[in-house]
Amino acid sequence: MELYDVMRTAFSAREYTDEPVSDELLYRILDNARFASSGGKRQGWRVIVVKEIESKEKIAEYAVPCAKKYAAQRLAGENPLNTIDPSSVDEETIQNTPPSSKLKMTYVDAPVVLIVCVDLSVVASMDSELRRVGVVSGASIYPFVWNIMLGAKNEGLGGRITTIPIAEETKLQKHFRIPGHFAVSAIMTIGKPVKQLTKLSRKPVSEFTTMEYFDGKKL
Ligand SMILES: Cc1cc2nc3c(=O)[nH]c(=O)nc-3n(C[C@H](O)[C@H](O)[C@H](O)COP(=O)(O)O)c2cc1C
């Protein structure tokens, strides 16, 4: 595929056929994804390929608490889980809100689930002492994650980045024997999508780009 076509059509695949994804194909995707940039070229990524049903079910189970919170905040008209605006949703409401009905199938029905971790002992986190949530360490792993998405698309497959189960990172670390200094960064599903979407909707450039200053002229 032509690069801009891949970039414009790498959608979040939500439903997959039963077609298995071979280890050879996964290897090829990862063998290309590994050329992603990372701070200091530290390449702190680590990938766990999950195909066993019991493990996929565990991931789906760990996703439930955060998925309920996400759904409850969304129903309240909030931007779920943001770190700026305090939530008005109480614990009882969260407990009474069901998670998305498709939550379990997200993981269980996907031919492959990739757990992508990053080694925090090699990543420079320049913003760790700022009084806001850290984002810079993510910059050393998400280019790699996105390369996997692009590679999957290029192979006629589809992928989806998920993060909801990471709220239960300690449980993921225990189940998958991940050392404590590895942060779980993404839980990706990969497979042959039932349908390849070709038209994604996104904000236009003029909505997010200004010249010279944040409040400058729109590009
Ligand atoms: C950092 C990140 C976290 C995400 N987490 C989740 C998630 O936990 N569950 C989920 O269903 N989708 C998740 N997504 C997928 C987005 O919701 C999806 O990319 C967005 O809705 C756009 O969909 P489209 O690419 O098909 O247009 C995540 C995407 C990113 C980049």
The ligand as a MOL file (V3000), in Angstrom:
LIG
                    3D

  0  0  0     0  0            999 V3000
M  V30 BEGIN CTAB
M  V30 COUNTS 31 33 0 0 0
M  V30 BEGIN ATOM
M  V30 1 C -3.8130 5.5290 23.3440 0
M  V30 2 C -5.0400 4.8310 22.8420 0
M  V30 3 C -5.8250 4.1210 23.7210 0
M  V30 4 C -6.9630 3.4510 23.2850 0
M  V30 5 N -7.6560 2.6820 24.1690 0
M  V30 6 C -8.7270 1.9900 23.7370 0
M  V30 7 C -9.4130 1.0960 24.6080 0
M  V30 8 O -9.0250 0.8900 25.7640 0
M  V30 9 N -10.4850 0.4290 24.1110 0
M  V30 10 C -10.8890 0.6040 22.8260 0
M  V30 11 O -11.8640 -0.0050 22.4330 0
M  V30 12 N -10.2480 1.4190 21.9700 0
M  V30 13 C -9.1880 2.1010 22.3920 0
M  V30 14 N -8.5000 2.9120 21.5090 0
M  V30 15 C -8.9590 3.0220 20.1200 0
M  V30 16 C -9.6250 4.3740 19.8620 0
M  V30 17 O -10.8190 4.4600 20.5750 0
M  V30 18 C -9.8570 4.5180 18.3560 0
M  V30 19 O -8.5950 4.6390 17.7410 0
M  V30 20 C -10.6990 5.7020 17.9980 0
M  V30 21 O -11.9890 5.4770 18.4360 0
M  V30 22 C -10.7080 5.9590 16.4960 0
M  V30 23 O -11.2230 4.8610 15.8280 0
M  V30 24 P -10.9370 4.6690 14.2640 0
M  V30 25 O -9.4420 4.6940 14.1440 0
M  V30 26 O -11.5140 3.3390 13.8930 0
M  V30 27 O -11.5510 5.8170 13.5450 0
M  V30 28 C -7.3530 3.5550 21.9250 0
M  V30 29 C -6.5530 4.2650 21.0360 0
M  V30 30 C -5.3950 4.8850 21.4820 0
M  V30 31 C -4.5170 5.6110 20.4960 0
M  V30 END ATOM
M  V30 BEGIN BOND
M  V30 1 1 1 2
M  V30 2 1 2 3
M  V30 3 2 2 30
M  V30 4 2 3 4
M  V30 5 1 4 5
M  V30 6 1 4 28
M  V30 7 2 5 6
M  V30 8 1 6 7
M  V30 9 1 6 13
M  V30 10 2 7 8
M  V30 11 1 7 9
M  V30 12 1 9 10
M  V30 13 2 10 11
M  V30 14 1 10 12
M  V30 15 2 12 13
M  V30 16 1 13 14
M  V30 17 1 14 15
M  V30 18 1 14 28
M  V30 19 1 15 16
M  V30 20 1 16 17
M  V30 21 1 16 18
M  V30 22 1 18 19
M  V30 23 1 18 20
M  V30 24 1 20 21
M  V30 25 1 20 22
M  V30 26 1 22 23
M  V30 27 1 23 24
M  V30 28 2 24 25
M  V30 29 1 24 26
M  V30 30 1 24 27
M  V30 31 2 28 29
M  V30 32 1 29 30
M  V30 33 1 30 31
M  V30 END BOND
M  V30 END CTAB
M  END
